Amino acid sequence: MSIAYYLTHRQEIEEYLQQQETAADALQEQLESSPDYQAEIAELRSRILGRWTAAQENGAATQLYGTI
């Protein structure tokens, strides 16, 4: 049933999907340009790197993930 709907309304569906993609791209650009978002991402990267470094020092990363 959904395939039949798609086949009979292909143009409308493609336009809708394009509009959604455009809106999603605009939202992503807005979020990524936010100073708060940038600070959050920097903090997460720092925490991940800290954990990875600690695991490397303990030898756990090699045991869990192999050589990185």
N, C-alpha and C positions, 0 to 999 in steps of 0.2 A: 504494500500500500504506500509506504513512504517513497519507494523507488518510482512508482507511478506518479506520485505528486511531484517529485523532483523533475521527472521527465516532462511533465506538462507545465511546470512553472520554473523552468531552468533559469530564464533571464532574471526573474524577480529574486530568486534565491541567490544567484551570483551577485546581484546588486546589493542585497542585504549583507552577504558575507563580506563584500568589499567595504561597505560602510562600517561594519563591525571591526574589520582589520584597521581601517583608518582611525577609528575612535580609539582602539587599543594602542596603536602606535602613538597617538597624541597623548594619551594618558601615561604611557611609559616614559615618553620624553619629559612630560611635566614632572613625574615622580623623580626621575633620574637627575633633573636639574635642580631639585630642591636641596638646599643646604642641609636640612635635617636628614634627608635620605642619604646624602653623601657621608654625613657624620656617622650614621648608623652602619652603613656598609663598611666604612673604615674601621669602626669598632669591631664588627664581626670578623673582618679579615684579620685584625690584630689578635683576637681571641683564638681563631682557628690556627693561625701561625704559631701562637704561643703553645697551644696544645700539641701541635705537630712537633715543635721543637722539643718539648718536654718528652714526648714519646720517643723521639730520635735519641735523646740523651739516655733514656732508659732501655733502648733497644727494642721497645715494643712495636714501633712502626715497621721495622724490618720483619719481625715475626708475623705481624698481622697483614701487612700489605706487600711484602717483598721489597725489593729495592725501589726507591722512588726517584 
